[in-house]
Amino acid sequence: KPADVRVIRRVAEITIDAWQNSSLREIADLQLILPTDFESFASLYDVYHPTGSLRMGTSSANSIVDQNLRLWRTNNCYVTTTAVFPSAGSANPGLTHLALTARLAEHLAKRIYPTGESTS
């Protein structure tokens, strides 16, 4: 368990550093607050389905990404994660996440190859 805590902290540090050293810092401030007492968690593995932190919605006033998973305040930055779900469901979100990712891939392919032609 101590090794898991070290990994979680290191990933958080890398994420914050990458955000602060990118142009994303001009759009939003990333604040990640880690629990100080990881020992109080029965399992660290219950935290891998984040929801609501990159909420999908109908406008920048109520969400971070649009229906095509594009960050509202960018021209060409898309995300695919369970964090776009407005709230948690009652089951594992893996298949729903994969469906959204497939839909995003189709959307991007249509933008890149509007006539359906590809280079392959």
N, C-alpha and C positions, 0 to 999 in steps of 0.2 A: 504493500500500500504506500509506503514512503516514496517508492520509485514512481508510482502513478501521480502522486501529488507533485513531485518535481517536474514531471512531463507536463502536467496541466499548467503549472506556473510558467514553464518555459514557453509553451505554445501561446499563452496569454501575452507574455513579454514580446515575443516575435510578432504577434498580431498587432499589438499597440505600436511597436516600432515601425512596422511596415506602413501602417495607417498614417502615422505622424510624418513619415518621410515620403508621402505621396500627395498628389493634388486633392485627394479625398478629404484631407484635413480642412480644406477651404469650404467644403460642402457641409460637413458635420463633424462634431467632436466625438471621438470614441472614448468612452469611459467604461472600463471593465473593472468590476469590483469582485474580487475573489473572496470567498469565505475565509476567515482567519482560522477556523477550526474544521478542517476536513475530517477529523476523527468522528465528528458528530453525525456524518452521513453513514447510513447502513451500507450503501454501495455507491461508488463513484460512477458506476456505469448507468445510472438512471438519468444522466444529464445530457445524453447525446441526441435528443430530439428537441432542439430549441424551437420555440414558436413565438411569433409576435415581435421579435426584435428587428426584423426587416419586413414588416407587414406589407402585404399586397393590398391595394385599394384603388379607388376611383380618382383620387387627386393627391397632389403633394401635401395637401392640408391634412389628409387622414391616413397617409401611408408613405412608405419609402420607395416601393416599386410599383409599376403599373401592371396591367393584366398580362403584358408580355415579359414581365420580370426585369424590365429596364429601370434602373435608378432614375427617378424623376428628374433630377437636376444634372443629368449627363446625357450626352448624345449617343454614346456607344458603350455602355457598361451594363451588363446583365448579370444577374445572380441566380443560382439555382440551389435552394436549400429549404429545409423545413421551416426555417425562420420566417419565410414569407407567409406562412399560414397565420391567419388572424388569431386563432386560438388552438389549443391542443384538442385532438380528438380522443376517442376512447380506445384506439388501437394503434399499432405500429404504423407510422406514416410513410414507410419506405416505398410502397407501390404508388401512392399518391405523388410522392416526390419524383419518382421515376417518370410518371405520366407527365408531370409539369416539365421535367427536363426534356422529354421527347417533344412536347409541344414547343418548347423554346428552340430546340434544334430545328424543327420545321420552320419556325418563324425566321430564324437567322438564315437558313438555307434559301428561303424565298427572298430575303433582302439581298443576299449575295448573288444569287442566280435567279433573277426575276422571271426569266423566260423558261426556267426549268433545266437549262443547260448546265453542265458541270465540266470540270477539267479532267474528270476520271474516265 
